[in-house]
């Protein structure tokens, strides 16, 4: 099965399917992945979550990103969420983030972009620093203590 959509590659990202094997494998290694779900189930159902989504994968399959857009959320966040980002390659994460932002605003113009960061799960003295290098700003914390970062036009 061809999981990549060859009509869209600019910069380092390709749009792909939510169940692309390499995207699923990257997701499996992310701290937010539910460890109680089998890889077979992820391959069947994908990893993009509810609502509208855009899944990105680098040509080398060493970085993945998922944008998600839901109209109704229980946490009252609005806009397009970075649900997942993992970079295992040599490219600077901030460059990949900047390019992912461009893809999001092409699809969802002028929408607020946002993400959660779990500081206790990241080996960094400054969790979310790569997002901040790409122009994102800390805008608060969730009820559960997750840092909320956002990018606005």
C-alpha positions in Angstrom: 0.0 0.0 0.0 1.3 3.5 -0.9 1.0 5.5 2.3 2.6 8.7 1.1 0.6 11.2 -0.9 3.1 12.2 -3.6 1.3 15.4 -4.6 2.5 17.3 -1.6 6.1 17.8 -0.7 7.6 21.1 0.1 10.4 21.6 2.5 11.0 18.5 4.5 7.5 17.3 5.1 5.3 14.9 3.1 1.6 14.5 3.9 0.9 10.9 4.7 -1.9 8.6 6.0 -2.7 8.4 9.7 -1.7 4.7 9.7 1.6 4.9 7.7 3.8 2.3 9.4 6.7 4.7 9.9 4.5 7.4 11.4 3.0 4.7 13.7 6.4 3.6 14.8 7.5 7.1 15.6 4.3 7.6 17.5 4.9 4.4 19.5 8.2 5.9 20.8 6.6 9.2 21.8 5.9 9.8 25.5 2.2 10.5 24.9 1.5 7.2 23.2 -0.9 5.0 25.2 1.2 2.0 25.9 -1.9 -0.2 26.3 -2.8 -0.1 22.6 -1.2 -2.6 20.3 0.7 -1.6 17.2 -1.7 -3.7 15.2 -4.6 -1.6 16.5 -2.8 1.6 15.7 -2.1 0.4 12.2 -5.8 -0.4 11.8 -7.2 2.8 13.4 -4.3 5.2 12.8 -2.8 7.6 15.2 -4.4 11.0 14.3 -7.2 11.0 16.8 -10.7 12.5 16.4 -11.8 15.3 14.1 -10.0 16.6 11.1 -6.2 15.8 10.8 -3.1 16.3 8.8 -0.3 13.8 9.2 3.3 14.7 8.2 6.4 12.5 7.8 9.8 13.4 6.5 11.1 11.7 3.4 13.7 9.9 5.6 10.9 8.8 7.9 12.9 10.1 10.9 10.3 12.8 12.1 6.6 12.8 12.3 3.9 15.4 13.1 0.1 15.3 13.5 -2.1 18.3 13.3 -5.7 17.9 14.7 -8.7 20.2 14.5 -11.8 19.5 16.6 -14.7 21.9 16.8 -15.8 20.7 20.2 -13.3 20.1 23.0 -13.8 19.4 26.7 -10.6 21.4 27.6 -11.9 24.6 26.0 -8.8 24.9 23.8 -9.5 26.4 20.3 -7.7 26.1 17.1 -5.5 23.5 15.5 -3.5 21.2 17.9 -0.1 19.7 17.4 -1.1 16.3 18.7 2.3 14.7 18.1 5.8 15.7 17.1 8.9 13.6 17.2 12.2 14.2 15.5 14.8 11.5 15.5 16.8 12.9 12.6 19.6 15.4 12.1 17.3 18.4 11.1 16.7 21.1 13.7 13.3 20.6 15.3 12.7 24.3 15.0 13.0 24.1 11.2 10.6 21.2 11.1 8.2 23.1 13.3 8.3 26.2 11.1 7.5 24.1 8.1 4.7 22.3 9.8 3.2 25.7 10.8 3.2 26.7 7.1 1.4 23.5 6.2 -1.2 24.1 8.9 -1.9 27.6 7.9 -2.3 26.6 4.2 -5.1 24.2 5.3 -6.5 26.2 8.2 -5.8 29.9 7.5 -5.5 32.3 10.5 -6.3 29.6 13.0 -4.6 29.5 16.4 -2.0 26.7 16.6 -1.4 25.1 20.0 0.1 22.1 21.7 0.5 20.6 25.2 4.0 19.8 26.6 4.5 17.5 29.6 7.6 18.9 31.3 8.0 15.8 33.4 8.3 13.5 30.4 10.9 15.6 28.5 14.6 15.5 29.1 15.2 19.2 28.9 15.7 22.0 31.3 13.5 24.1 29.0 10.6 21.9 27.7 9.2 23.2 24.5 12.3 25.2 23.7 12.3 24.0 20.0 8.8 25.4 19.7 9.8 28.7 21.2 12.8 28.9 18.8 10.2 28.6 16.0 8.1 31.5 17.4 5.7 29.8 19.7 4.8 31.2 23.1 3.9 29.7 26.5 0.3 30.8 27.1 -0.6 28.9 30.2 -1.0 25.5 31.9 -3.7 22.8 31.7 -5.6 21.7 34.8 -3.3 18.7 34.8 -0.1 20.8 34.8 0.8 20.5 31.1 2.4 23.6 29.5 0.3 25.1 26.7 2.2 26.6 23.8 0.6 28.6 21.0 1.4 30.3 17.7 -0.8 32.9 16.2 -0.7 34.7 12.8 
